[in-house]
Amino acid sequence: MSMLRSRASQSLKVLRRPSRPLSLVLETGLRAGEVAGLQWDDIDLENKVLYVKRTMLQYAKKGGFHYGAPKTL
């Protein structure tokens, strides 16, 4: 087990009821914007696959949010 995975496992034990988004981030290593960009059609429950097709980004000057490409494909 890697050091990161071990620490994540310990963190989950400390939390009594970890939220699903937190578990998703710790288990997959997704960035916050990638989690925010997920949509139901990105999840293939039958094949147990999660597709990261977009990330949620914030406009620097205007404010507000928009979708963009993830950092790595």
N, CA, C and O atoms as CSV, one atom per row, in Angstrom:
chain,resi,resn,atom,element,x,y,z
A,1,MET,N,N,0.854,-1.180,0.000
A,1,MET,CA,C,0.000,0.000,0.000
A,1,MET,C,C,0.895,1.236,0.000
A,1,MET,O,O,1.851,1.308,0.771
A,2,SER,N,N,0.596,2.192,-0.846
A,2,SER,CA,C,1.409,3.395,-0.925
A,2,SER,C,C,1.205,4.263,0.314
A,2,SER,O,O,0.213,4.124,1.029
A,3,MET,N,N,2.151,5.152,0.552
A,3,MET,CA,C,2.087,6.049,1.703
A,3,MET,C,C,0.840,6.930,1.613
A,3,MET,O,O,0.151,7.133,2.613
A,4,LEU,N,N,0.546,7.455,0.417
A,4,LEU,CA,C,-0.627,8.314,0.234
A,4,LEU,C,C,-1.910,7.548,0.523
A,4,LEU,O,O,-2.807,8.055,1.198
A,5,ARG,N,N,-1.993,6.336,0.013
A,5,ARG,CA,C,-3.194,5.526,0.228
A,5,ARG,C,C,-3.358,5.189,1.713
A,5,ARG,O,O,-4.474,5.165,2.233
A,6,SER,N,N,-2.247,4.933,2.379
A,6,SER,CA,C,-2.276,4.638,3.807
A,6,SER,C,C,-2.776,5.851,4.599
A,6,SER,O,O,-3.587,5.715,5.515
A,7,ARG,N,N,-2.286,7.021,4.237
A,7,ARG,CA,C,-2.730,8.245,4.924
A,7,ARG,C,C,-4.210,8.518,4.658
A,7,ARG,O,O,-4.945,8.924,5.558
A,8,ALA,N,N,-4.634,8.292,3.425
A,8,ALA,CA,C,-6.050,8.489,3.092
A,8,ALA,C,C,-6.911,7.528,3.897
A,8,ALA,O,O,-7.968,7.904,4.402
A,9,SER,N,N,-6.458,6.300,4.012
A,9,SER,CA,C,-7.197,5.300,4.786
A,9,SER,C,C,-7.298,5.720,6.244
A,9,SER,O,O,-8.358,5.585,6.855
A,10,GLN,N,N,-6.209,6.227,6.804
A,10,GLN,CA,C,-6.224,6.704,8.185
A,10,GLN,C,C,-7.164,7.891,8.340
A,10,GLN,O,O,-7.883,7.985,9.334
A,11,SER,N,N,-7.164,8.800,7.363
A,11,SER,CA,C,-8.047,9.969,7.418
A,11,SER,C,C,-9.505,9.549,7.408
A,11,SER,O,O,-10.324,10.127,8.122
A,12,LEU,N,N,-9.835,8.548,6.605
A,12,LEU,CA,C,-11.211,8.077,6.548
A,12,LEU,C,C,-11.639,7.447,7.866
A,12,LEU,O,O,-12.802,7.553,8.256
A,13,LYS,N,N,-10.710,6.794,8.552
A,13,LYS,CA,C,-11.039,6.198,9.840
A,13,LYS,C,C,-11.348,7.262,10.881
A,13,LYS,O,O,-12.178,7.047,11.765
A,14,VAL,N,N,-10.684,8.412,10.780
A,14,VAL,CA,C,-10.911,9.504,11.724
A,14,VAL,C,C,-12.299,10.095,11.521
A,14,VAL,O,O,-12.983,10.444,12.483
A,15,LEU,N,N,-12.701,10.203,10.285
A,15,LEU,CA,C,-14.024,10.756,9.981
A,15,LEU,C,C,-15.078,9.686,10.232
A,15,LEU,O,O,-14.964,8.573,9.719
A,16,ARG,N,N,-16.075,10.004,10.997
A,16,ARG,CA,C,-17.104,9.004,11.304
A,16,ARG,C,C,-17.913,8.626,10.075
A,16,ARG,O,O,-18.120,7.443,9.804
A,17,ARG,N,N,-18.364,9.610,9.342
A,17,ARG,CA,C,-19.162,9.366,8.133
A,17,ARG,C,C,-18.633,10.249,7.015
A,17,ARG,O,O,-19.140,11.351,6.804
A,18,PRO,N,N,-17.632,9.783,6.303
A,18,PRO,CA,C,-17.080,10.624,5.233
A,18,PRO,C,C,-18.132,10.860,4.145
A,18,PRO,O,O,-18.900,9.964,3.795
A,19,SER,N,N,-18.145,12.064,3.632
A,19,SER,CA,C,-19.087,12.366,2.562
A,19,SER,C,C,-18.660,11.635,1.296
A,19,SER,O,O,-17.485,11.312,1.124
A,20,ARG,N,N,-19.595,11.385,0.436
A,20,ARG,CA,C,-19.262,10.691,-0.820
A,20,ARG,C,C,-18.282,11.487,-1.672
A,20,ARG,O,O,-17.352,10.894,-2.220
A,21,PRO,N,N,-18.446,12.819,-1.812
A,21,PRO,CA,C,-17.448,13.559,-2.602
A,21,PRO,C,C,-16.040,13.472,-2.008
A,21,PRO,O,O,-15.062,13.373,-2.749
A,22,LEU,N,N,-15.933,13.509,-0.681
A,22,LEU,CA,C,-14.626,13.396,-0.053
A,22,LEU,C,C,-14.034,12.016,-0.319
A,22,LEU,O,O,-12.851,11.898,-0.640
A,23,SER,N,N,-14.835,10.994,-0.191
A,23,SER,CA,C,-14.367,9.634,-0.483
A,23,SER,C,C,-13.921,9.525,-1.937
A,23,SER,O,O,-12.898,8.906,-2.232
A,24,LEU,N,N,-14.679,10.119,-2.834
A,24,LEU,CA,C,-14.341,10.086,-4.261
A,24,LEU,C,C,-12.980,10.736,-4.503
A,24,LEU,O,O,-12.159,10.198,-5.245
A,25,VAL,N,N,-12.741,11.882,-3.885
A,25,VAL,CA,C,-11.466,12.585,-4.056
A,25,VAL,C,C,-10.316,11.761,-3.486
A,25,VAL,O,O,-9.277,11.617,-4.131
A,26,LEU,N,N,-10.492,11.222,-2.287
A,26,LEU,CA,C,-9.416,10.452,-1.661
A,26,LEU,C,C,-9.129,9.145,-2.384
A,26,LEU,O,O,-7.977,8.723,-2.472
A,27,GLU,N,N,-10.157,8.512,-2.896
A,27,GLU,CA,C,-9.974,7.217,-3.566
A,27,GLU,C,C,-9.429,7.348,-4.988
A,27,GLU,O,O,-8.720,6.462,-5.464
A,28,THR,N,N,-9.756,8.447,-5.665
A,28,THR,CA,C,-9.382,8.580,-7.081
A,28,THR,C,C,-8.295,9.607,-7.349
A,28,THR,O,O,-7.622,9.532,-8.377
A,29,GLY,N,N,-8.109,10.551,-6.461
A,29,GLY,CA,C,-7.130,11.605,-6.698
A,29,GLY,C,C,-7.645,12.706,-7.606
A,29,GLY,O,O,-6.861,13.504,-8.119
A,30,LEU,N,N,-8.960,12.760,-7.810
A,30,LEU,CA,C,-9.535,13.815,-8.649
A,30,LEU,C,C,-9.349,15.180,-8.000
A,30,LEU,O,O,-9.351,15.309,-6.776
A,31,ARG,N,N,-9.190,16.181,-8.833
A,31,ARG,CA,C,-9.125,17.560,-8.358
A,31,ARG,C,C,-10.554,18.034,-8.058
A,31,ARG,O,O,-11.520,17.475,-8.576
A,32,ALA,N,N,-10.676,19.063,-7.221
A,32,ALA,CA,C,-11.993,19.586,-6.827
A,32,ALA,C,C,-12.807,20.008,-8.053
A,32,ALA,O,O,-14.002,19.722,-8.122
A,33,GLY,N,N,-12.187,20.674,-9.006
A,33,GLY,CA,C,-12.882,21.109,-10.213
A,33,GLY,C,C,-13.356,19.939,-11.064
A,33,GLY,O,O,-14.393,20.025,-11.721
A,34,GLU,N,N,-12.601,18.848,-11.052
A,34,GLU,CA,C,-13.000,17.662,-11.802
A,34,GLU,C,C,-14.219,17.000,-11.164
A,34,GLU,O,O,-15.114,16.529,-11.865
A,35,VAL,N,N,-14.249,16.968,-9.834
A,35,VAL,CA,C,-15.427,16.432,-9.138
A,35,VAL,C,C,-16.637,17.313,-9.419
A,35,VAL,O,O,-17.729,16.807,-9.678
A,36,ALA,N,N,-16.447,18.629,-9.369
A,36,ALA,CA,C,-17.554,19.561,-9.630
A,36,ALA,C,C,-18.042,19.462,-11.073
A,36,ALA,O,O,-19.202,19.764,-11.354
A,37,GLY,N,N,-17.178,19.046,-11.982
A,37,GLY,CA,C,-17.544,18.938,-13.388
A,37,GLY,C,C,-18.193,17.616,-13.780
A,37,GLY,O,O,-18.621,17.450,-14.923
A,38,LEU,N,N,-18.271,16.674,-12.842
A,38,LEU,CA,C,-18.861,15.375,-13.171
A,38,LEU,C,C,-20.358,15.488,-13.444
A,38,LEU,O,O,-21.068,16.269,-12.810
A,39,GLN,N,N,-20.815,14.693,-14.399
A,39,GLN,CA,C,-22.232,14.580,-14.706
A,39,GLN,C,C,-22.580,13.097,-14.726
A,39,GLN,O,O,-21.697,12.247,-14.849
A,40,TRP,N,N,-23.881,12.786,-14.604
A,40,TRP,CA,C,-24.289,11.381,-14.512
A,40,TRP,C,C,-23.838,10.551,-15.710
A,40,TRP,O,O,-23.538,9.367,-15.555
A,41,ASP,N,N,-23.784,11.149,-16.905
A,41,ASP,CA,C,-23.368,10.361,-18.068
A,41,ASP,C,C,-21.870,10.061,-18.071
A,41,ASP,O,O,-21.397,9.325,-18.936
A,42,ASP,N,N,-21.112,10.619,-17.117
A,42,ASP,CA,C,-19.687,10.323,-16.981
A,42,ASP,C,C,-19.439,9.054,-16.161
A,42,ASP,O,O,-18.303,8.590,-16.064
A,43,ILE,N,N,-20.490,8.498,-15.576
A,43,ILE,CA,C,-20.357,7.344,-14.691
A,43,ILE,C,C,-20.948,6.111,-15.359
A,43,ILE,O,O,-22.128,6.086,-15.707
A,44,ASP,N,N,-20.118,5.090,-15.536
A,44,ASP,CA,C,-20.550,3.815,-16.104
A,44,ASP,C,C,-20.548,2.795,-14.970
A,44,ASP,O,O,-19.524,2.170,-14.692
A,45,LEU,N,N,-21.696,2.630,-14.318
A,45,LEU,CA,C,-21.798,1.737,-13.174
A,45,LEU,C,C,-21.604,0.275,-13.563
A,45,LEU,O,O,-21.033,-0.508,-12.803
A,46,GLU,N,N,-22.078,-0.082,-14.738
A,46,GLU,CA,C,-21.975,-1.476,-15.192
A,46,GLU,C,C,-20.516,-1.925,-15.312
A,46,GLU,O,O,-20.159,-3.022,-14.883
A,47,ASN,N,N,-19.678,-1.066,-15.900
A,47,ASN,CA,C,-18.269,-1.397,-16.094
A,47,ASN,C,C,-17.365,-0.812,-15.013
A,47,ASN,O,O,-16.149,-0.995,-15.042
A,48,LYS,N,N,-17.975,-0.101,-14.053
A,48,LYS,CA,C,-17.242,0.516,-12.933
A,48,LYS,C,C,-16.148,1.456,-13.430
A,48,LYS,O,O,-14.989,1.361,-13.025
A,49,VAL,N,N,-16.552,2.374,-14.326
A,49,VAL,CA,C,-15.623,3.328,-14.919
A,49,VAL,C,C,-16.168,4.733,-14.718
A,49,VAL,O,O,-17.368,4.972,-14.850
A,50,LEU,N,N,-15.270,5.660,-14.398
A,50,LEU,CA,C,-15.610,7.069,-14.235
A,50,LEU,C,C,-14.823,7.853,-15.277
A,50,LEU,O,O,-13.595,7.775,-15.304
A,51,TYR,N,N,-15.498,8.600,-16.127
A,51,TYR,CA,C,-14.851,9.382,-17.166
A,51,TYR,C,C,-14.757,10.837,-16.714
A,51,TYR,O,O,-15.760,11.436,-16.327
A,52,VAL,N,N,-13.550,11.404,-16.764
A,52,VAL,CA,C,-13.344,12.813,-16.421
A,52,VAL,C,C,-13.233,13.569,-17.739
A,52,VAL,O,O,-12.173,13.605,-18.364
A,53,LYS,N,N,-14.346,14.173,-18.148
A,53,LYS,CA,C,-14.419,14.830,-19.458
A,53,LYS,C,C,-14.293,16.344,-19.365
A,53,LYS,O,O,-14.015,17.005,-20.365
A,54,ARG,N,N,-14.495,16.899,-18.168
A,54,ARG,CA,C,-14.489,18.352,-18.006
A,54,ARG,C,C,-14.118,18.704,-16.574
A,54,ARG,O,O,-14.151,17.861,-15.678
A,55,THR,N,N,-13.769,19.954,-16.386
A,55,THR,CA,C,-13.508,20.470,-15.052
A,55,THR,C,C,-14.252,21.788,-14.887
A,55,THR,O,O,-14.485,22.497,-15.866
A,56,MET,N,N,-14.618,22.111,-13.677
A,56,MET,CA,C,-15.308,23.376,-13.388
A,56,MET,C,C,-14.228,24.427,-13.118
A,56,MET,O,O,-13.369,24.242,-12.256
A,57,LEU,N,N,-14.284,25.517,-13.856
A,57,LEU,CA,C,-13.309,26.597,-13.734
A,57,LEU,C,C,-14.008,27.890,-13.356
A,57,LEU,O,O,-15.195,28.065,-13.634
A,58,GLN,N,N,-13.278,28.794,-12.724
A,58,GLN,CA,C,-13.838,30.090,-12.354
A,58,GLN,C,C,-13.233,31.160,-13.243
A,58,GLN,O,O,-12.023,31.179,-13.465
A,59,TYR,N,N,-14.079,32.058,-13.757
A,59,TYR,CA,C,-13.579,33.186,-14.533
A,59,TYR,C,C,-12.812,34.101,-13.594
A,59,TYR,O,O,-13.327,34.493,-12.547
A,60,ALA,N,N,-11.584,34.444,-13.960
A,60,ALA,CA,C,-10.744,35.266,-13.086
A,60,ALA,C,C,-11.251,36.698,-12.985
A,60,ALA,O,O,-11.290,37.260,-11.890
A,61,LYS,N,N,-11.638,37.296,-14.106
A,61,LYS,CA,C,-12.020,38.710,-14.096
A,61,LYS,C,C,-13.507,38.920,-13.876
A,61,LYS,O,O,-13.897,39.821,-13.133
A,62,LYS,N,N,-14.349,38.107,-14.508
A,62,LYS,CA,C,-15.797,38.300,-14.468
A,62,LYS,C,C,-16.456,37.673,-13.250
A,62,LYS,O,O,-17.534,38.103,-12.839
A,63,GLY,N,N,-15.822,36.663,-12.670
A,63,GLY,CA,C,-16.493,35.869,-11.648
A,63,GLY,C,C,-17.361,34.838,-12.349
A,63,GLY,O,O,-17.418,34.824,-13.579
A,64,GLY,N,N,-18.016,34.003,-11.625
A,64,GLY,CA,C,-18.842,32.959,-12.223
A,64,GLY,C,C,-17.995,31.757,-12.606
A,64,GLY,O,O,-16.774,31.759,-12.445
A,65,PHE,N,N,-18.665,30.731,-13.117
A,65,PHE,CA,C,-17.997,29.470,-13.417
A,65,PHE,C,C,-18.322,29.006,-14.827
A,65,PHE,O,O,-19.332,29.402,-15.408
A,66,HIS,N,N,-17.453,28.160,-15.371
A,66,HIS,CA,C,-17.678,27.547,-16.676
A,66,HIS,C,C,-16.943,26.214,-16.710
A,66,HIS,O,O,-16.106,25.938,-15.850
A,67,TYR,N,N,-17.254,25.396,-17.696
A,67,TYR,CA,C,-16.582,24.116,-17.874
A,67,TYR,C,C,-15.400,24.284,-18.803
A,67,TYR,O,O,-15.441,25.072,-19.747
A,68,GLY,N,N,-14.345,23.534,-18.526
A,68,GLY,CA,C,-13.172,23.517,-19.398
A,68,GLY,C,C,-12.623,22.090,-19.452
A,68,GLY,O,O,-13.137,21.190,-18.788
A,69,ALA,N,N,-11.593,21.904,-20.238
A,69,ALA,CA,C,-10.956,20.593,-20.358
A,69,ALA,C,C,-10.149,20.303,-19.092
A,69,ALA,O,O,-9.561,21.217,-18.515
A,70,PRO,N,N,-10.115,19.039,-18.653
A,70,PRO,CA,C,-9.279,18.700,-17.509
A,70,PRO,C,C,-7.792,18.892,-17.840
A,70,PRO,O,O,-7.414,18.937,-19.011
A,71,LYS,N,N,-6.955,19.006,-16.806
A,71,LYS,CA,C,-5.523,19.243,-17.041
A,71,LYS,C,C,-4.860,18.102,-17.779
A,71,LYS,O,O,-4.004,18.330,-18.634
A,72,THR,N,N,-5.246,16.872,-17.460
A,72,THR,CA,C,-4.666,15.723,-18.160
A,72,THR,C,C,-5.791,14.881,-18.735
A,72,THR,O,O,-6.833,14.706,-18.104
A,73,LEU,N,N,-5.577,14.368,-19.920
A,73,LEU,CA,C,-6.598,13.532,-20.558
A,73,LEU,C,C,-6.179,12.105,-20.586
A,73,LEU,O,O,-6.916,11.256,-21.087
